[in-house]
């Protein structure tokens, strides 16, 4: 399958490695900075890959069957719509878009063009997450009481100085949109997806040089009656602490810890099963906060394209995670709970919120 990567920044090595792991034909890469492309390709010993600074020209000349979009977040939607128009299947790094309207455009365009679009929420493929999902689908939790996600990381001036779009409302959003959205995706997915109301508060406490929030807290209500909490921050001293997902039901409790919900910290169910001992000791070594899920996500998308089915992490899943983040933002702006579905709201609607 002919593959191209658009955007050769911080997360791009994970995409190239995943493409190689799945025997894709890496036909081209694209970035505005030639040195970014050179550095990425040389790191993998790739010499015969075409390089472009204009992705539209790349689409026209290379005609990739599968593209990954890993640019600054504010460009995801426009590039995605152009790729879909060229008949290209897509993997879009989080967030899928910066507004509900753009997310809906991507979903509608993909359906009309009969191409597959995957939101790159690779943590769904963590071993611990997959074990928990199987338990959830088997009904082992029983009736859910509540759940939570805590993303407690550290990001300082050096991180934000890597690219001028970081921390900007229109191009990136704040910590909930950038760092916490993977955890939010896991939380909503595990809780059944049927969120009906969000009430949140965000602040910028220690990062006056960015526009967005550096800490966000929220309560999410679900149609089932269950509730969940979100805590996302980059204010943890001195380094990344955890990305923890907790789920509590009448017959089971699970806590997934580690930097990216990749370790089983608690695994308790009323009815033990044969695989429980293995689940209890799951500690998945991850080289960084991105985890190990990109290769599995790529494998699923390739199979989805070939089999004519939706990817395991669909564009709709990306929209659902985005909706929670934007609902927290709208709640911060209005001071009121936000009912879902959220018809339209954009990260750019938050401009000026913290006066920076």
C-alpha positions, 0 to 999 in steps of 0.5 A: 500500500503506497503511503505518505506522511504529511508533517515531520515533527515530534511524533513523526518517527512513530508514524514512520516506524509503524509504516515500516512495521507494516511493510507499507511502501513509504513513497513520500514525506511532506513538511514545510522544513526540508531539514525536518524531512532530512532528519526524519528519513536519515534516522531510518536509513530511507534514501529513496523517499520523495520529499515535498514542501507542498502536500497538494503537489505530493497528492497529485504526483504520488497518489498515495493510498494511505496518508498520515497527517501529523502537522500542527493541529490547526491544519489537520482539517483542511489537509484531511479534506484535500486528501479525502478529495484525492481519494486517499485513506487517512490516519489523522493525529489527534485532535482530528480537528479544532472545531465540531464543524470541521470534524463533521465535514471530515466524516461526511466527506469520507463517507461520500468519497468511500475512504477510511479515516482513522483518528490516531488515538493509539492508546486504545491498543495498549495491552492493558487497555485491550484487557480492560476493554474485553472485561468491559464488553464481557460485562464483568464490571456490571453497572458502572458507578464512575470513572476518571482520567488523570493526565499529570505531565510536565511541559515547560518553555523548551517544549513550547519553543519547539514550534510557534503553533504550540499553545495557540488557541486556533492551532493547538488549544491547551493541555486538554486538547493536546496532552489529555485528549488520548485519556479523554478518548479512553474514558468516554469509550470505556464509559459507553460513549453516551455522554450527555453533559459536561461541566468544566473549569480551566486555568493558565497558572504557570505558562503565561507564554501560551494562550491555552490552559495548563490545567483543566478539570471537568465532570462528565455525565452519561446517559446511563447515570454514571459520572466521570471526572477529568484532570489534565495538566502540564503543571506537575513538578518536576517531570511527567507523573502519570496518565491514569484511567480508573473505572469502577463498577458494582462488580469490578474496579480497574486502575490503569497507570503508567505514563499513558494508561499502559500499566495495570495498577488495580485489577479486581473483579467479583468473579475471577477468570483465567486471564486475571493473573496475567492482567494483574501484572501487565507492565507495558514498557513504553519509550515515551508518552506516545506508547507502543500503539502506533504500529497496531493502529496502522495494522488495523487501518490497513486491514480496514481499507482492504476489508471495507470496514471502519477502522477500530478508531474511527473518525467518529471516535476522534469527533467524540473525544474532541466534543468533550474537550470543546464542551469543557472549553465552552463550559469555562467560557460560559460558566455553565454546564454544556449539554451534548451533542455540541452542535458547534464550537471551536478552540478558536472561540476561546481566544483571549480567555486568559489574556495572553 
